[in-house]
Amino acid sequence: MVRLGGSATASHLAAFQGLEAHFKNQGIEFDWVLYSDYDAVVEAFVSGEIDLAWNGPLGYVKIKRILDDSCRVIAMRDVDINCATLFITHPDSAITTVEDLMGKRFAFGNRSSEEAGLLPYYFLKQSGIDPRRDLAAFTFFEERQPSSRSDQRDVIERVQLGEYDAGAVSRRTLQALTQRGAVVGGSVREFWSSPGYSHCCFTARGDMEPEVYRRVAEAFIAVDGNDPAGKAVLDAEGCNALVPGIGEGWEFLEKAAAEEGLV
């Protein structure tokens, strides 16, 4: 029996139900459990209560550090490889480089968002801009007036309106909002992009038997949108495919999390 754990969200419920049907079709005994948050998933994985974890990026970094690398990234969504954080501004803005942010107003997404909160804060500091010292003002989404918008859409709209001179969003989110028509193309301008990094991942325990690991890895990659169970998984997770996991791409996040005392 292989047991998967994840945080209790509607999308994870739908995805895990689809994975249960898919794994059983692959001849693998499979069970799953949802936890209150990602930290509870980390605790369950470290204790051995679950064999697989559907981790957010920070959850993976925590597990990796606690277990001293005794875990493996077994699979990922196709959208979680080579992610990027963008700094955006108004099309008419004079801002063209990170250095131009000195003395400007900057909007972040959720403080807990790796791609729009933690990482852009870290990237700014690495570029020589200390937000607390060098910006005229900056806020995270939680610190602004309550909004029904998502945190990154809020960043985009506040930059469009000129309330902030610049802001941080993920490349994936900006592309998705533009494709859906929620953001008019050309209404904001990208002036900086981070190096690529990895995001969420399915993590397997390091002591999983090699043959079990092989079968589980193959089962993840075999998820197919033409199959009802596979379609349920991919639709719930907002991706086109599950792909082989990679062990690289969390270095920036680990450094940023360590600097902020999160790991």
Secondary structure by P-SEA (a helix, b strand, c coil): cbbbbbcccaaaaaaaaaaaaaaaaacccccccccccaaaaaaaaaacccccccccaaaaaaaaaaaccccccccccccccccbbbbbcccccccccccccccbbbbbcccccccccaaaaaaaaaacccccccccccccccccccccccaaaaaaaaaaacccccccccaaaaaaaaaacccccccccccccccccccccccccccccaaaaaaaaaaaaacccccaaaaaaaaaaccccccccccccaaaaaaaaaaaccc
